[in-house]
């Protein structure tokens, strides 16, 4: 089965057991790092959650908003029921893959 969706700064595609995603995240300054944590929830149907956390570095940094694209590939096997991206614990994108 196949699923593909683009919504604003977010893109998700599922095909043959593989889930690919991209998220373009706005950072307060270029010195922020994005920590990525991918989770496959053991439920039926499976839920996939990607937690993105902005982490400030101690470096001196220019005060300008920047964007960074985060990409990932998750081998989920069967098609998940839902896919969610959270940024600092807030849901910024969610879709049902049905």
C-alpha positions in Angstrom: 0.0 0.0 0.0 1.1 3.6 -0.6 0.5 6.9 1.1 1.9 10.4 0.3 1.0 13.8 1.7 2.5 17.2 1.7 1.2 19.9 4.1 3.0 23.2 4.5 6.5 22.4 5.9 5.8 18.7 6.3 6.0 15.7 3.9 5.3 12.0 4.6 5.4 9.0 2.3 4.8 5.4 3.1 5.6 2.6 0.6 6.6 -1.1 1.0 7.1 -0.9 4.8 9.2 2.2 4.7 8.1 5.6 6.1 10.0 8.7 4.8 9.4 12.1 6.2 10.7 15.7 6.0 10.0 18.6 8.3 11.2 22.1 7.8 11.6 23.7 11.3 12.0 27.3 12.1 14.8 28.0 14.6 15.0 31.2 16.7 18.7 31.4 15.8 21.0 29.3 13.6 22.8 28.0 16.8 19.9 25.9 17.9 20.2 22.2 17.4 17.3 20.0 16.6 17.2 16.7 18.6 15.2 14.0 16.8 13.6 11.1 18.5 11.6 8.6 16.4 9.1 6.4 18.2 7.0 3.5 16.9 4.1 3.0 19.4 3.1 -0.6 20.0 -0.6 -0.2 19.3 -3.0 -1.4 16.6 -2.8 0.2 14.2 0.8 1.3 14.8 1.4 5.0 15.6 4.6 6.7 14.5 5.7 9.8 16.4 8.7 11.9 15.7 9.7 14.2 18.6 11.8 17.2 17.6 13.3 19.3 20.4 15.0 22.6 19.9 18.1 22.9 22.0 20.1 26.1 22.4 23.8 26.0 22.3 26.0 28.3 24.4 27.7 29.7 21.3 27.5 33.4 20.6 25.0 33.6 17.7 23.6 36.1 15.3 19.9 36.8 16.1 18.2 35.7 13.0 15.5 33.2 12.4 16.7 30.2 10.3 15.2 27.1 8.9 16.5 23.6 9.0 15.1 20.5 7.3 14.9 17.3 9.3 14.6 14.1 7.3 14.1 10.5 8.3 13.4 7.0 7.1 11.7 4.5 9.5 11.3 0.9 8.7 7.8 0.3 10.1 6.9 -2.9 8.3 3.1 -2.7 8.1 1.4 0.6 7.3 1.0 2.7 10.4 -2.4 4.1 11.3 -1.1 7.6 12.1 2.0 9.7 11.8 2.7 12.7 14.1 5.5 15.2 14.3 5.8 17.1 17.6 8.0 20.2 18.1 8.9 20.9 21.8 6.0 18.6 22.8 3.4 20.4 20.6 1.8 18.6 17.7 2.8 20.5 14.5 1.7 17.8 12.0 -0.5 14.8 12.2 -2.1 12.6 9.6 -4.0 9.3 9.3 -2.5 7.0 6.7 -5.8 5.4 5.6 
